[in-house]
Amino acid sequence: MDMFDDMLTSYLEKACDTEPPLLRHINRETYLKETMPHMLSGHYQGRLLAMLSKLVGPQKILEVGTFTGYATLCLAEGLQPGGEIHTIDNNAEREDRVRQYFQEAGLAGSIHCHIGDAAAIMPDLPGPFDLVFIDADKKSNLRYYELALEKSRAGSLILIDNVLWKGKVVAGATDAQTQQVAALNERLAADERVDKLILPVRDGLFLLRKRHHPQL
Ligand SMILES: C[S@@+](CC[C@H](N)C(=O)[O-])C[C@H]1O[C@@H](n2cnc3c(N)ncnc32)[C@H](O)[C@@H]1O
């Protein structure tokens, strides 16, 4: 990240809502305890996720990649009364800490944590989902997207993180990971089942809205 990026991030963070105290605590603790803390959505992207969730007003949310629960709680801000969130992670080591955060947020009864491989868990989850956030292992994104689409109603919003891959897809880098992300983006851009665009926020966030049939 260069100096302008740092300045921009700091400006954007100042010009949006402040980070709620529990999220600030999770952010700090993640940087103290995790080896890859940058995986956390963070202040600005977190406010974006909360804003999108409030606009959608979902009854059911699915998150693929819980990590330390930061984005889960941001998405929960838009959840309708009586609604539920299903969040999946294949790392059981953080489960107790994350459940404690959800408890502190008063959301333990609305957030269902699933531990295991997302591709194995997703088919059995009770949909339909109104909002899906895909943010786990990038190589499986196409599989997660297809499962998410299957489990979503028309009008639902699907979000996929890290689709600009530190700008490497734009620069045309030829390493295998970049090629994989670029191939997914091309496929999504041509998918007639969804309205779509990439927001150049942080590492790139794909917004895909499942279309009604026939298309309106
Ligand atoms: C980028 S982090 C998620 C960050 C979180 N959504 C946030 O914004 O704070 C990715 C998470 O996906 C999990 N993960 C990786 N592969 C997975 C898989 N196959 N199934 C379920 N979770 C997986 C990792 O353990 C990690 O916690």
The ligand as an ORCA input file, in Angstrom:
! r2SCAN-3c Opt
* xyz 0 1
  C     -10.675    -13.740      4.475
  S     -11.084    -14.705      5.877
  C     -12.747    -14.203      6.197
  C     -12.829    -12.785      6.716
  C     -14.172    -12.387      7.249
  N     -15.239    -12.657      6.309
  C     -14.146    -10.890      7.553
  O     -14.453    -10.111      6.648
  O     -13.775    -10.494      8.652
  C     -11.266    -16.296      5.139
  C     -11.746    -17.385      6.085
  O     -12.157    -18.504      5.283
  C     -11.855    -19.690      5.969
  N     -11.800    -20.785      4.987
  C     -10.813    -21.074      4.102
  N     -11.130    -22.141      3.369
  C     -12.366    -22.540      3.765
  C     -13.236    -23.592      3.375
  N     -12.905    -24.459      2.411
  N     -14.430    -23.712      4.001
  C     -14.779    -22.850      4.994
  N     -13.987    -21.833      5.395
  C     -12.795    -21.676      4.805
  C     -10.529    -19.396      6.671
  O     -10.337    -20.239      7.792
  C     -10.675    -17.919      7.037
  O     -11.092    -17.767      8.374
*
